[in-house]
Amino acid sequence: MQAAALISACALVLGLCAPGAAATGAAAAPLSRPAVPPGPPAAPDPGLAALGRRLFFDPSLSASGKLACASCHDPRYAYGPPPHKALALGGPHMNRPATRAVPSLRYLERVPPFSVKVTLGDGGVGPAGGLTWDGRAASLREQAMIPLFGPNEMANAGPRQVVAKLRRAAYAAQFRLEFGARVFSRPDEAFADALLALEAFERTPAEFFPYSSKYDAYLRGEAQLTAQEKRGLEVFDSPARGNCANCHLSRSADGSPPLFTDFEFDNIGAPRNPRIPANADPNYYDMGLCGPQRTDLTARKSYCGLFRTPTLRNVAVRDAFFHNGVFGSLRQVVQFYQQRDVLPWQWYPRNADGTIDKVDDLPVALRRNLDIDPPFEGREGGQIGAISDADIDDLIAFMRTLTDGYQPPGPQRAAQPPAKAPPAAGAG
């Protein structure tokens, strides 16, 4: 069974989504934007979350015995990839390369379900919500199945293989304590229980949605932004300058902490990344909503090249940006937004005839599905966008205020405990 089909089947068996529900994009009517709960959910059961943590850090749950969830989603980097590891290797022999950059697992607790019929910020109706770059996971449990079965990730053949490993794990007794002495005699239920434990851990507020950045403290009146950070926020919010807040919302209508995403899908024309081995095949394209990893929207050609807008929280601790990890710095990202349409030769290769192969990571026939909202505007060879190099410095300074773990300076600063090292391999 293919991984995508297995995920869908498991989701239905485990009750993670219903046939025809939001995970398939079959919403009955447009949803208002943003369709999100007003705040984080209640904290999960501590015992279940503690068990989920052991699963999360356990490399023995992979086919190689070397890859844990935490290998790619490292708590030291906001549950995103460690430096130079966004395009990770996995599989049974740890030699199968990724095709997408590892996202952070933080701030997913308020992402709405996927639907193709959401009222968008521009008043139109289109796709929004869901987890992963293409929104195909309807819940944290469903998302966890993707790496567990992914052939270039943890590469398990199916739920029973995962459960066999759980039965041998150092924490098997803890698993029985949570779910019953005979839990491993019912493999399908045991696998569902494992996903439940992982979800409980990923709903731990202090770990996955601490809202502990300087910007959060600023919104609470507990910190002041520097002059440079304030200027950066102005650039971020201004429709005539950065226009970042058009997609990465810096305020919420109900006063809850903003998530810096509108949950929508955009095609920003990210250049093809030659560091992804799959891209050596000129006929291979990662087209987001319309495939190849998502298969239910392949006929919707207007969706090709669309990927979900990620949160910008903790963006400054990353070293790989966009779905394919093509850029390695925030400065490159901002410059690309300013220059894509004006100086395309700075970002895309040339064809044999000397023309620019613009939006080279999509088939030529599908390159019209391109976001042209500001700052994506201007004609080729024309004037660069409305922000200067100094503005970019200010903007990056502001985005650094979105990093969790802020401590106020001076005597107000609380003693910070030393960071916990991840458990040793095999310890769970």
Long-range contacts (C-beta under 8 A, 24 or more apart in sequence): 1-158, 3-146, 3-149, 3-150, 3-151, 4-136, 4-293, 4-294, 4-295, 6-145, 6-149, 6-158, 7-136, 7-137, 7-142, 7-145, 7-146, 7-149, 10-142, 10-145, 10-159, 10-191, 11-138, 11-142, 11-145, 13-188, 13-192, 14-141, 14-192, 14-195, 16-138, 16-139, 16-141, 16-142, 17-138, 17-139, 17-142, 21-113, 21-138, 22-113, 22-114, 22-115, 22-129, 22-130, 22-138, 23-113, 23-114, 23-130, 23-136, 23-137, 23-138, 23-142, 24-296, 25-114, 25-115, 25-116, 25-117, 25-127, 25-296, 25-297, 26-116, 27-115, 27-116, 27-117, 27-118, 28-117, 29-117, 30-117, 30-118, 30-119, 30-125, 31-112, 31-115, 31-117, 31-118, 31-119, 31-128, 32-119, 33-118, 33-119, 33-120, 33-121, 33-128, 33-262, 34-112, 34-249, 34-252, 34-253, 34-262, 34-263, 35-112, 35-113, 35-118, 35-128, 35-129, 36-110, 36-111, 36-112, 36-259, 36-263, 37-110, 38-254, 38-256, 39-110, 39-256, 39-257, 40-109, 40-110, 40-205, 40-209, 40-211, 41-109, 41-203, 43-203, 43-204, 43-205, 44-199, 44-200, 44-201, 44-203, 44-204, 45-200, 47-177, 47-178, 48-178, 48-196, 48-197, 48-200, 49-197, 49-200, 49-201, 49-203, 49-204, 50-174, 50-201, 51-171, 51-174, 51-175, 51-178, 51-197, 51-200, 51-201, 52-196, 52-197, 52-198, 52-199, 52-200, 52-201, 52-202, 53-201, 53-204, 54-169, 54-171, 54-174, 54-423, 54-428, 55-166, 55-171, 55-194, 55-197, 55-198, 55-201, 55-428, 56-198, 56-201, 56-202, 57-422, 57-423, 57-427, 57-428, 58-169, 58-171, 58-426, 58-427, 58-428, 59-425, 59-426, 60-165, 60-168, 60-169, 60-426, 60-428, 61-148, 61-154, 61-156, 61-162, 61-165, 61-166, 61-169, 62-90, 62-153, 62-154, 62-155, 62-156, 63-91, 63-92, 63-154, 63-155, 63-156, 63-157, 64-90, 64-91, 64-92, 64-93, 64-94, 64-154, 64-155, 65-426, 66-94, 66-425, 67-94, 67-153, 67-154, 69-144, 69-147, 69-198, 70-422, 72-102, 72-147, 72-153, 73-102, 73-104, 73-105, 74-422, 75-207, 75-420, 75-422, 76-419, 77-104, 77-314, 77-317, 77-318, 78-104, 78-106, 78-313, 78-314, 78-317, 78-403, 78-404, 79-104, 79-105, 79-106, 79-207, 79-208, 80-104, 80-105, 80-106, 80-314, 80-317, 80-318, 81-318, 81-320, 83-319, 84-319, 86-318, 86-319, 86-320, 86-325, 87-273, 87-275, 87-276, 87-320, 87-325, 88-153, 89-152, 90-147, 90-150, 90-152, 90-153, 90-154, 90-155, 91-151, 91-152, 91-153, 91-155, 92-155, 96-151, 96-152, 96-155, 97-152, 97-276, 97-277, 97-278, 98-152, 98-153, 98-276, 99-152, 99-276, 99-278, 99-286, 99-293, 99-324, 100-133, 100-286, 100-293, 100-323, 100-324, 100-325, 101-320, 101-321, 101-322, 101-323, 101-324, 101-325, 102-320, 103-132, 103-133, 103-310, 104-310, 104-311, 104-313, 104-314, 104-318, 105-202, 105-208, 106-208, 106-209, 106-311, 106-313, 106-314, 106-404, 107-208, 107-209, 107-259, 107-311, 107-313, 108-140, 108-143, 108-202, 108-208, 109-203, 109-208, 109-209, 110-259, 111-263, 112-263, 113-138, 114-138, 116-297, 116-300, 118-263, 118-264, 120-262, 120-264, 121-246, 121-247, 121-262, 121-264, 126-264, 126-265, 127-264, 127-265, 127-289, 127-303, 127-306, 128-262, 128-263, 128-264, 128-265, 129-263, 130-308, 132-308, 133-288, 133-307, 133-308, 133-323, 134-288, 134-289, 134-293, 134-294, 134-307, 134-308, 135-265, 135-289, 135-294, 135-308, 136-293, 136-294, 136-296, 139-199, 140-198, 140-199, 140-202, 140-203, 141-195, 141-196, 141-198, 141-199, 144-195, 144-198, 144-199, 144-202, 145-195, 159-187, 159-188, 159-191, 160-187, 160-191, 162-191, 162-194, 163-187, 163-190, 163-191, 163-194, 166-190, 166-194, 169-428, 170-426, 170-427, 170-428, 171-428, 210-404, 210-405, 211-257, 211-404, 212-404, 212-405, 212-406, 213-313, 213-314, 213-401, 213-402, 213-403, 213-404, 213-405, 213-406, 214-401, 214-402, 214-403, 214-406, 215-398, 215-401, 215-402, 216-257, 216-406, 217-406, 217-408, 218-401, 219-257, 222-408, 223-406, 223-408, 225-398, 225-401, 226-397, 228-393, 228-394, 228-397, 228-398, 229-394, 229-397, 229-398, 229-400, 229-401, 230-398, 231-391, 231-394, 231-398, 232-394, 232-395, 232-396, 232-397, 232-398, 232-399, 233-398, 235-387, 235-391, 235-394, 235-395, 235-398, 236-395, 236-398, 236-399, 239-374, 240-374, 240-386, 241-375, 241-386, 241-387, 241-391, 242-334, 242-375, 242-387, 242-391, 242-395, 243-373, 243-374, 243-375, 244-312, 244-395, 246-373, 246-374, 247-309, 248-309, 248-311, 248-312, 259-311, 259-313, 260-311, 260-312, 260-313, 260-402, 261-308, 261-309, 261-310, 261-311, 261-312, 262-309, 263-308, 263-309, 264-308, 264-309, 265-289, 265-303, 265-306, 265-307, 265-308, 265-309, 266-306, 266-307, 266-309, 266-371, 267-304, 267-305, 267-306, 267-307, 267-362, 267-369, 267-370, 267-371, 268-322, 268-337, 268-340, 268-370, 268-371, 268-376, 269-305, 269-340, 269-358, 269-359, 269-361, 269-362, 269-367, 269-370, 269-371, 270-322, 270-323, 270-324, 270-326, 270-327, 270-361, 271-326, 271-347, 271-348, 271-360, 271-361, 272-324, 272-326, 272-360, 272-361, 273-324, 273-325, 273-326, 273-361, 275-325, 276-324, 276-325, 279-361, 285-361, 285-362, 285-363, 286-323, 286-324, 286-361, 287-362, 287-366, 288-323, 301-366, 301-369, 302-369, 303-369, 304-362, 304-363, 304-366, 304-369, 305-359, 305-361, 305-362, 305-366, 305-367, 305-369, 305-370, 306-369, 312-399, 312-402, 313-402, 313-403, 313-404, 314-402, 314-403, 314-404, 315-399, 315-402, 316-396, 316-399, 316-400, 316-402, 316-403, 317-403, 324-361, 330-396, 330-399, 331-392, 331-396, 334-387, 334-392, 334-395, 334-396, 335-392, 337-375, 337-376, 337-385, 338-375, 338-384, 338-385, 338-387, 339-384, 339-385, 340-376, 341-372, 341-376, 341-377, 341-378, 341-379, 341-380, 342-378, 342-379, 342-380, 342-381, 342-382, 342-383, 342-384, 342-385, 343-380, 343-381, 343-384, 344-380, 356-380
